Amino acid sequence: MTVDDSGSGEDAQGADSGEDPLALRLEGLILGAERRYTPFQAARSAGVSMELASRFWRAMGFADIGQAKALTEADVLALRRLAGLVEAGLLSEAMAVQVARSTGQTTARLAEWQIDSFLEGLTEPPEPGMTRTEVTYPIVELLLPELEEFLVYVWRRQLAASAGRVVQAADDEEMVDRRLAVGFADLVGFTRLTRRMEEEELGELVEAFETTAADLVAANGGRLIKTLGDEVLYAADDAGTAAEIALRLIETMAHDETMPELRVGMTFGTVTTRMGDVFGTTVNLASRLTSIAPKDAVLVDTAFAEELIRTQDAPASEAEAAEEAAAAEKEGEEPPSYRFGLQPMWQRPVRGLGVVEPWLLTRRDSAP
């Protein structure tokens, strides 16, 4: 294998295999190692079965590569580490595969975003006559260590926050099946927009919506579970936090003329958490409430309304709030201060969940 001044032996390998030499050079730069192993050789070197190695590889989101010599020392080390956790009894084999899958899915999306939205802009040729190819390698070389450090920092921060929530759980069951407030926020008429807008405009609108929603959810103490283009799913430990997020989303989007109307559905109850996602009847009901919510409005279920009343974030009724205010005034005291108002709506059947009674959530104080 010949090595010249323009690259490494991988360039010659790339020429032989028909792969782009720059792509191979970038791969070597990013991975920090050259291709040395076939999957069988990597599994043997890591001391794991080929079957387990294949399960890990697929769980991380990579296609089968037959017996091509495409793996590096880093791949061997990763296999060895995962298998070592299983051998030490720290993880079951099924859990190790889950670790590989959750990490692969999360980082795949991050990598795609960084290449599509970030790297493409930075590698625009700065001078006429220069190609993107001539710019990409040095840019990646400069960015890679900084992005890697930042990724590890954010991951550690998120891990610390998640670990804190787990240790505060009342018992082991609550770590998996927890009582949370769950909210869906959905852009109204998004399907019609997809037929009217150019793809680039649509992409910018979705990115602006996701960014605004993510910032508001985080700033007000919630957790963004996932984004689905025209819809976001978030959760909070208490109903008051979730209610504040929902109303701030509505208020913020209403002041942005470029955004369609928004509707939000929220529920409170037991959810099952898996791989950072939430599941169960509570989540399904929140989704259904979103689909029937009026434009620029928030609907909640009875359990959510009862939780707001229990925590004194909302009165049981406006009539009761008026009576309390009158009684307080008579005694020369400050009346109870409620952040939110609740208005019962007509009961209605919801597909797959029977008859529900939605409540319209509003803000009672004047501050947005």
C-alpha positions as CSV (number, residue, x, y, z in Angstrom):
1,M,0.0,0.0,0.0
2,T,1.6,3.3,-1.1
3,V,1.5,6.4,0.9
4,D,2.0,9.8,-0.8
5,D,2.2,13.4,0.4
6,S,-1.5,14.2,-0.3
7,G,-2.9,11.7,2.2
8,S,-2.5,8.3,3.7
9,G,-2.6,4.7,2.5
10,E,-6.3,5.0,2.7
11,D,-6.3,7.1,-0.4
12,A,-4.9,4.2,-2.4
13,Q,-7.3,1.9,-0.7
14,G,-10.1,4.2,-1.6
15,A,-9.0,4.3,-5.2
16,D,-9.0,0.5,-5.4
17,S,-12.4,0.3,-3.8
18,G,-14.0,3.1,-5.8
19,E,-14.6,5.2,-2.6
20,D,-13.9,8.9,-2.6
21,P,-10.4,9.6,-1.3
22,L,-11.5,12.8,0.6
23,A,-14.3,10.9,2.3
24,L,-11.8,8.3,3.5
25,R,-9.4,11.0,4.7
26,L,-12.3,12.7,6.6
27,E,-13.3,9.3,8.1
28,G,-9.7,8.7,9.3
29,L,-9.5,12.2,10.8
30,I,-12.8,11.9,12.6
31,L,-12.3,8.3,13.8
32,G,-8.7,8.9,14.6
33,A,-7.7,5.5,13.1
34,E,-7.5,3.8,9.8
35,R,-9.5,0.8,8.6
36,R,-7.9,-2.5,9.7
37,Y,-10.5,-5.1,10.5
38,T,-13.3,-7.0,8.9
39,P,-16.3,-7.5,11.2
40,F,-15.2,-11.0,12.0
41,Q,-11.7,-9.8,12.8
42,A,-13.0,-7.0,15.0
43,A,-15.3,-9.4,16.9
44,R,-12.4,-11.9,17.5
45,S,-10.0,-9.1,18.6
46,A,-12.6,-7.8,21.0
47,G,-13.3,-11.3,22.4
48,V,-17.0,-11.3,21.6
49,S,-19.1,-13.5,19.3
50,M,-19.9,-12.4,15.8
51,E,-23.6,-12.6,16.7
52,L,-23.2,-10.2,19.6
53,A,-20.9,-7.8,17.6
54,S,-23.6,-7.7,14.8
55,R,-26.3,-6.9,17.3
56,F,-24.3,-4.0,18.8
57,W,-23.4,-2.7,15.3
58,R,-27.0,-2.8,14.1
59,A,-28.3,-1.3,17.3
60,M,-26.0,1.7,16.8
61,G,-27.7,2.2,13.4
62,F,-25.1,1.0,11.0
63,A,-25.8,-1.2,7.9
64,D,-24.3,-4.7,7.5
65,I,-21.0,-4.5,5.7
66,G,-20.4,-8.1,5.0
67,Q,-16.7,-8.9,5.5
68,A,-15.3,-5.6,4.1
69,K,-12.2,-4.3,5.9
70,A,-13.9,-1.2,7.2
71,L,-13.5,-1.2,11.0
72,T,-10.9,0.4,13.2
73,E,-9.2,0.0,16.5
74,A,-11.9,2.3,18.0
75,D,-14.6,-0.2,16.9
76,V,-12.8,-3.0,18.6
77,L,-12.4,-1.0,21.8
78,A,-16.2,-0.1,21.8
79,L,-17.1,-3.7,21.4
80,R,-14.7,-4.7,24.2
81,R,-16.2,-2.1,26.5
82,L,-19.8,-3.0,26.0
83,A,-19.0,-6.7,26.3
84,G,-17.0,-6.0,29.4
85,L,-19.9,-4.3,31.1
86,V,-22.0,-7.4,30.4
87,E,-19.3,-9.8,31.7
88,A,-18.8,-7.7,34.8
89,G,-22.6,-8.0,35.5
90,L,-23.1,-4.2,35.4
91,L,-25.4,-4.5,32.4
92,S,-27.4,-7.4,31.0
93,E,-26.9,-8.2,27.3
94,A,-30.3,-6.7,26.4
95,M,-29.5,-3.5,28.3
96,A,-26.1,-3.2,26.6
97,V,-27.9,-3.4,23.2
98,Q,-30.3,-0.8,24.5
99,V,-27.4,1.5,25.4
100,A,-26.0,1.0,21.9
101,R,-29.4,1.7,20.3
102,S,-30.2,4.8,22.3
103,T,-26.8,6.3,21.8
104,G,-26.8,5.6,18.1
105,Q,-30.2,7.1,17.5
106,T,-29.5,10.2,19.5
107,T,-26.0,10.9,18.0
108,A,-27.2,10.0,14.4
109,R,-29.7,12.9,14.5
110,L,-27.1,15.2,16.0
111,A,-24.5,14.3,13.3
112,E,-27.0,14.7,10.5
113,W,-27.9,18.2,11.8
114,Q,-24.3,19.3,12.2
115,I,-23.5,18.2,8.6
116,D,-26.7,19.6,7.0
117,S,-27.0,22.9,8.9
118,F,-23.6,23.7,10.3
119,L,-20.8,22.2,8.3
120,E,-22.3,23.0,4.9
121,G,-22.4,26.7,5.7
122,L,-18.9,26.8,7.0
123,T,-17.4,25.0,4.0
124,E,-18.7,27.4,1.4
125,P,-15.6,28.2,-0.7
126,P,-14.2,31.5,0.6
127,E,-12.6,32.4,-2.7
128,P,-13.6,32.0,-6.3
129,G,-12.0,28.9,-7.8
130,M,-11.7,27.0,-4.5
131,T,-13.7,23.8,-4.1
132,R,-15.7,22.7,-1.1
133,T,-13.3,19.7,-1.0
134,E,-10.3,22.0,-0.5
135,V,-12.0,23.7,2.5
136,T,-13.7,20.8,4.3
137,Y,-10.8,18.9,5.7
138,P,-9.0,21.8,7.5
139,I,-12.4,23.1,8.9
140,V,-13.2,19.6,10.3
141,E,-9.7,19.3,11.7
142,L,-10.1,22.6,13.6
143,L,-13.7,22.0,14.8
144,L,-13.5,18.3,15.8
145,P,-11.8,18.6,19.2
146,E,-13.9,21.6,20.3
147,L,-17.2,19.9,19.3
148,E,-16.1,16.7,21.0
149,E,-15.4,18.5,24.3
150,F,-18.7,20.3,24.1
151,L,-20.6,17.1,23.4
152,V,-19.1,15.4,26.4
153,Y,-19.8,18.4,28.6
154,V,-23.5,18.6,27.6
155,W,-23.9,14.8,28.0
156,R,-22.5,15.0,31.5
157,R,-24.8,17.9,32.4
158,Q,-27.8,16.0,31.1
159,L,-26.7,12.8,32.9
160,A,-26.4,14.7,36.2
161,A,-29.8,16.2,35.8
162,S,-31.4,12.9,34.9
163,A,-29.6,11.1,37.8
164,G,-30.9,13.7,40.2
165,R,-34.5,13.1,39.1
166,V,-34.0,9.3,39.6
167,V,-32.6,9.5,43.1
168,Q,-35.5,11.8,44.1
169,A,-38.0,9.2,43.0
170,A,-40.2,7.8,45.8
171,D,-39.4,4.2,45.0
172,D,-38.1,1.9,42.3
173,E,-41.4,1.7,40.5
174,E,-41.5,5.5,40.2
175,M,-38.2,5.4,38.3
176,V,-40.0,3.6,35.4
177,D,-43.7,4.4,35.8
178,R,-43.9,8.0,37.0
179,R,-46.6,10.6,37.4
180,L,-45.8,13.4,35.1
181,A,-47.5,16.3,33.3
182,V,-47.3,15.6,29.5
183,G,-48.0,18.2,26.8
184,F,-48.2,18.1,23.0
185,A,-47.9,21.4,21.1
186,D,-49.1,21.3,17.5
187,L,-48.9,23.8,14.6
188,V,-52.4,24.3,13.1
189,G,-52.8,23.7,9.4
190,F,-49.3,22.4,8.9
191,T,-50.4,20.0,6.1
192,R,-51.8,22.9,4.1
193,L,-48.6,24.8,4.6
194,T,-46.5,22.0,3.1
195,R,-48.5,22.4,-0.1
196,R,-48.0,26.2,-0.3
197,M,-44.5,26.8,0.9
198,E,-41.1,26.1,-0.7
199,E,-39.1,23.3,0.9
200,E,-36.5,25.8,2.2
201,E,-39.1,28.1,3.8
202,L,-40.9,25.1,5.3
203,G,-37.6,23.9,6.8
204,E,-36.9,27.3,8.3
205,L,-40.4,27.5,9.8
206,V,-40.0,24.0,11.4
207,E,-36.6,24.9,12.8
208,A,-37.8,28.2,14.2
209,F,-40.8,26.4,15.9
210,E,-38.6,23.6,17.3
211,T,-36.0,26.1,18.6
212,T,-38.5,28.4,20.2
213,A,-40.4,25.4,21.8
214,A,-37.2,23.8,23.1
215,D,-36.0,27.1,24.6
216,L,-39.3,27.8,26.3
217,V,-39.6,24.3,27.7
218,A,-36.1,24.2,29.1
219,A,-36.2,27.8,30.5
220,N,-39.4,27.1,32.4
221,G,-38.3,23.8,34.0
222,G,-39.8,21.2,31.6
223,R,-38.1,18.6,29.5
224,L,-38.4,18.3,25.7
225,I,-39.1,14.7,24.9
226,K,-39.0,14.8,21.1
227,T,-39.9,17.0,18.1
228,L,-42.0,15.7,15.2
229,G,-41.7,18.5,12.7
230,D,-45.0,20.3,13.3
231,E,-45.4,19.0,16.9
232,V,-43.4,18.8,20.1
233,L,-43.8,16.6,23.1
234,Y,-42.6,17.8,26.5
235,A,-43.0,16.7,30.1
236,A,-42.8,18.3,33.5
237,D,-42.7,17.0,37.1
238,D,-45.7,19.1,38.1
239,A,-48.9,20.4,36.4
240,G,-48.1,24.1,37.2
241,T,-44.8,24.0,35.3
242,A,-46.4,22.3,32.3
243,A,-49.3,24.8,32.3
244,E,-46.9,27.8,32.4
245,I,-45.0,26.3,29.4
246,A,-48.1,25.7,27.4
247,L,-49.4,29.3,27.9
248,R,-46.0,30.8,27.1
249,L,-45.8,28.7,23.9
250,I,-49.2,30.1,22.9
251,E,-48.3,33.7,23.8
252,T,-44.9,33.6,22.1
253,M,-46.1,32.1,18.9
254,A,-49.1,34.5,18.7
255,H,-46.6,37.4,18.6
256,D,-44.7,35.9,15.7
257,E,-46.5,36.7,12.4
258,T,-44.5,34.1,10.5
259,M,-45.9,31.3,12.7
260,P,-49.3,29.5,12.3
261,E,-51.6,29.2,15.2
262,L,-50.7,26.7,17.9
263,R,-52.8,24.3,20.0
264,V,-51.8,22.4,23.1
265,G,-53.2,19.3,24.9
266,M,-52.0,18.3,28.3
267,T,-52.6,15.5,30.8
268,F,-51.4,14.4,34.2
269,G,-50.9,10.8,35.2
270,T,-48.7,7.8,35.1
271,V,-46.3,7.3,32.2
272,T,-43.8,4.7,31.3
273,T,-40.4,6.0,30.4
274,R,-38.1,4.2,27.9
275,M,-34.9,5.4,26.2
276,G,-35.8,9.1,26.9
277,D,-39.3,8.7,25.5
278,V,-42.7,8.5,27.4
279,F,-45.5,6.1,26.7
280,G,-48.9,5.1,27.9
281,T,-52.6,6.2,28.1
282,T,-51.6,9.6,29.6
283,V,-49.5,10.4,26.6
284,N,-52.1,9.1,24.1
285,L,-54.8,11.3,25.8
286,A,-52.6,14.4,25.6
287,S,-52.2,13.8,21.8
288,R,-56.0,13.4,21.4
289,L,-56.7,16.6,23.3
290,T,-54.3,18.4,21.1
291,S,-56.2,17.3,18.0
292,I,-59.5,18.8,19.3
293,A,-58.1,21.9,21.0
294,P,-59.2,25.3,19.5
295,K,-56.6,27.5,17.8
296,D,-54.3,29.3,20.2
297,A,-55.8,27.4,23.1
298,V,-54.8,24.8,25.7
299,L,-57.0,21.9,26.7
300,V,-56.2,19.7,29.7
301,D,-57.8,16.5,31.1
302,T,-59.7,16.2,34.4
303,A,-56.6,14.8,36.2
304,F,-54.6,17.8,35.2
305,A,-57.3,20.2,36.3
306,E,-57.6,18.5,39.6
307,E,-53.8,18.6,40.2
308,L,-53.8,22.4,39.5
309,I,-56.7,22.8,42.0
310,R,-54.9,20.6,44.6
311,T,-51.7,22.7,44.4
312,Q,-53.8,25.9,44.5
313,D,-52.5,27.0,41.1
314,A,-56.1,27.3,39.9
315,P,-59.5,27.7,41.6
316,A,-62.1,24.9,41.4
317,S,-64.4,27.5,39.7
318,E,-64.5,31.2,39.0
319,A,-67.6,31.4,41.3
320,E,-65.5,29.9,44.1
321,A,-62.7,32.3,43.4
322,A,-65.1,35.3,43.5
323,E,-66.5,34.1,46.9
324,E,-63.0,33.7,48.3
325,A,-62.1,37.2,47.1
326,A,-65.2,38.7,48.6
327,A,-64.6,37.0,51.9
328,A,-61.0,38.1,52.0
329,E,-62.0,41.7,51.3
330,K,-64.5,41.6,54.0
331,E,-61.8,40.5,56.5
332,G,-59.3,43.0,55.1
333,E,-57.0,40.2,53.9
334,E,-55.4,39.5,50.6
335,P,-57.5,37.2,48.4
336,P,-56.0,33.9,47.2
337,S,-53.8,34.4,44.1
338,Y,-54.3,31.8,41.4
339,R,-52.1,31.7,38.3
340,F,-54.5,29.8,36.0
341,G,-58.1,29.6,35.2
342,L,-60.1,26.4,34.3
343,Q,-63.3,26.3,32.2
344,P,-65.0,22.9,31.8
345,M,-65.9,22.1,28.2
346,W,-68.5,19.7,26.8
347,Q,-67.8,16.0,27.3
348,R,-66.9,14.2,24.1
349,P,-65.8,10.8,23.0
350,V,-62.1,10.4,22.2
351,R,-61.1,7.6,19.8
352,G,-59.8,4.7,21.8
353,L,-60.1,6.4,25.2
354,G,-63.8,6.7,25.8
355,V,-65.6,9.9,26.9
356,V,-63.4,12.7,28.3
357,E,-64.2,16.1,29.8
358,P,-61.6,18.6,28.6
359,W,-60.9,21.8,30.5
360,L,-59.8,25.0,28.8
361,L,-56.7,26.4,30.5
362,T,-56.2,30.2,30.7
363,R,-54.0,32.6,32.5
364,R,-55.6,34.6,35.3
365,D,-52.9,37.1,36.1
366,S,-51.8,39.9,33.7
367,A,-48.2,38.9,33.4
368,P,-47.3,36.9,30.2
